[in-house]
């Protein structure tokens, strides 16, 4: 590590991971590798389907395409290193690489939280103001929403990473985690972390609590509008357009809130690792499955892609 020795006193961190047993790590390597491949294939198919099928040229699928890009980026920032550490005796990561991983995770994670709030607004407009949907959710508005998500995530990641790099780390460099997670790294610091804690509180309010509140309010209006629909078929159709998004919101916000809100469980030392694993590995794998299994348009587009591929292979 260049340029950080005078500030930290250490050049690398040691990640404890999940287990020290060779057999367990080999098994976990196989499972995580399969999940990672499913994530890459599933999200890539979603992106390709949305890009080539004109029927999916709508705001909802524009946001879904960005969500798939985020899922690929986030899980790729974590899983390759995790797979390598499963097969290594010394699970070390250099300080600069740890900060880079921390930045990427904060950046893409923040963008996803805000993006999910904009997707909730999209569903609100579609259900509550269907006649004005194309006017309200114009291409320009969608692009501005997407830019706001990425810029907010960038600022949040830069602030936290900068504050973390300014901390002093003494001789203890063992992180009881499988990734350079923000709280796990801050807890190792031997200098005052008051500024970091203030930053975490502000970030919690702006990046998590505010979007989550916005999503809940949107669904209050959505459910109220659905209840007023007279036909059962109309209610079912309106609700089916929201279930996929609501499921993804529950997975994303549920895991992060359990990790950052609930008290640390002394009887469950691996709780934070499990919750981080759910968010970083499991959720990106499930997102394309959730959207494709419950969406006829996406399934039709994916079927068309597979049929085209079969025709090309037959030739």
FENSUL-V547743 format. One record per pair of residues at least 12 apart in sequence whose ideal C-beta (glycine too) atoms are under 7 Angstrom apart, sorted by the first residue. I is the first residue (numbers start at 1). J is the second residue. D is the distance in Angstrom with one decimal. If there is no record, write none. Layout:
((I,J,D) (I,J,D))
//
This chain:
((1,94,5.9) (1,95,4.7) (1,96,5.8) (4,95,5.6) (7,168,6.5) (8,95,6.3) (8,168,6.3) (8,169,4.3) (9,169,6.1) (9,170,5.5) (9,171,6.7) (10,95,6.7) (10,169,5.1) (10,173,4.6) (11,94,6.6) (11,95,5.9) (12,92,4.9) (12,93,6.3) (12,94,4.9) (12,95,6.1) (12,173,6.6) (13,93,5.4) (13,95,6.9) (13,98,5.4) (13,173,5.0) (13,175,5.2) (13,180,6.9) (14,91,6.3) (14,92,5.5) (14,173,5.9) (14,174,4.8) (14,175,6.8) (15,85,6.3) (15,91,4.5) (15,93,6.1) (15,175,5.3) (15,177,6.1) (15,178,5.8) (16,174,6.5) (16,175,6.8) (16,176,5.0) (16,177,7.0) (17,85,5.5) (17,91,5.3) (17,178,4.8) (18,178,6.1) (18,273,6.5) (25,86,4.4) (25,87,6.9) (28,86,5.6) (29,83,5.9) (29,86,3.9) (29,87,6.2) (32,79,6.4) (32,82,6.3) (32,83,6.1) (32,281,6.3) (33,83,6.0) (35,281,5.7) (35,285,5.1) (36,75,6.5) (36,79,4.6) (38,285,5.2) (39,71,6.7) (39,75,5.3) (39,284,4.8) (39,285,4.4) (40,72,6.4) (42,285,6.8) (42,288,3.5) (42,289,6.3) (43,68,4.0) (43,71,5.2) (43,72,5.0) (43,284,6.9) (43,288,5.1) (45,288,6.9) (45,302,5.8) (45,305,6.7) (46,64,6.7) (46,68,4.6) (46,288,4.7) (46,291,6.7) (46,292,6.9) (47,65,5.5) (47,68,5.1) (47,69,6.7) (48,305,6.3) (49,298,6.2) (49,301,3.8) (49,302,5.3) (49,305,6.0) (50,64,6.6) (50,65,4.5) (53,301,4.0) (53,304,6.9) (55,297,5.7) (56,297,6.1) (56,301,5.9) (59,122,5.2) (59,137,4.3) (59,142,4.9) (60,122,5.6) (62,142,5.3) (63,115,6.3) (63,118,6.4) (63,119,4.8) (63,122,6.4) (64,291,6.1) (66,115,6.2) (66,146,5.9) (67,112,6.8) (67,115,6.1) (67,287,6.6) (68,288,6.4) (70,108,5.2) (70,111,5.9) (70,112,4.9) (71,284,3.6) (71,287,5.6) (73,108,5.1) (74,105,6.7) (74,108,4.4) (74,109,6.4) (74,280,6.5) (74,284,6.3) (75,280,6.0) (75,281,6.2) (75,284,4.4) (77,101,5.9) (77,104,4.2) (77,105,5.8) (78,105,7.0) (78,179,5.3) (78,280,4.6) (79,281,6.3) (82,178,5.5) (93,180,6.6) (98,180,4.1) (98,185,7.0) (99,161,5.9) (99,164,6.8) (99,165,5.7) (101,179,6.6) (101,180,4.7) (102,161,5.8) (102,164,6.5) (102,180,4.8) (102,182,6.2) (102,185,6.5) (103,157,5.0) (103,161,4.3) (106,156,6.2) (106,157,3.9) (106,160,5.4) (106,161,6.7) (106,182,6.7) (107,153,4.9) (107,154,6.0) (107,157,3.7) (108,153,6.8) (110,152,6.4) (110,153,3.7) (110,156,4.4) (110,157,6.4) (110,207,5.0) (111,149,4.9) (111,150,5.5) (111,153,3.5) (112,252,6.5) (113,207,5.6) (113,208,6.0) (113,211,5.2) (114,149,4.4) (114,152,5.5) (114,153,6.9) (114,207,6.8) (114,211,5.5) (115,149,4.7) (116,211,6.7) (116,215,6.6) (116,248,6.9) (116,249,5.4) (116,252,6.4) (117,211,3.6) (117,214,4.7) (117,215,5.5) (118,145,4.5) (118,149,6.6) (119,245,5.5) (120,214,6.7) (120,215,4.3) (120,218,4.2) (120,219,6.8) (120,245,6.7) (121,218,5.9) (122,137,5.9) (123,218,6.9) (123,222,6.2) (123,241,6.4) (123,242,5.0) (123,245,5.9) (124,218,4.3) (124,221,5.8) (124,222,5.6) (125,137,5.6) (126,241,6.4) (127,222,4.9) (127,225,5.2) (127,226,6.6) (127,238,5.3) (128,221,5.7) (128,222,6.7) (128,225,4.7) (156,203,5.7) (156,207,5.6) (159,199,6.0) (160,182,6.2) (160,199,6.0) (160,203,6.7) (163,195,5.8) (163,196,5.0) (163,199,5.5) (164,185,6.0) (164,186,6.5) (164,196,6.7) (167,189,4.1) (167,191,5.4) (167,193,6.7) (168,189,6.4) (168,190,5.7) (168,191,3.8) (169,188,5.8) (169,189,5.9) (169,190,6.6) (170,190,4.1) (172,188,6.2) (173,188,6.8) (175,188,6.6) (177,272,6.9) (177,273,5.9) (178,273,5.9) (179,276,6.4) (179,280,6.9) (181,276,5.9) (204,260,6.8) (208,256,6.7) (212,253,5.5) (215,249,5.8) (219,246,6.9) (222,242,6.0) (226,238,4.9) (226,239,5.5) (240,294,6.9) (243,294,6.1) (244,290,5.3) (244,291,4.9) (244,294,4.9) (244,295,6.3) (247,290,5.2) (248,287,5.6) (248,290,5.9) (251,283,4.9) (251,286,6.6) (252,279,6.9) (252,283,6.1) (255,275,5.1) (255,278,4.8) (255,279,4.4) (255,283,6.9) (256,279,6.2) (258,275,5.5) (259,272,5.8) (259,275,4.3) (259,276,6.8))
//
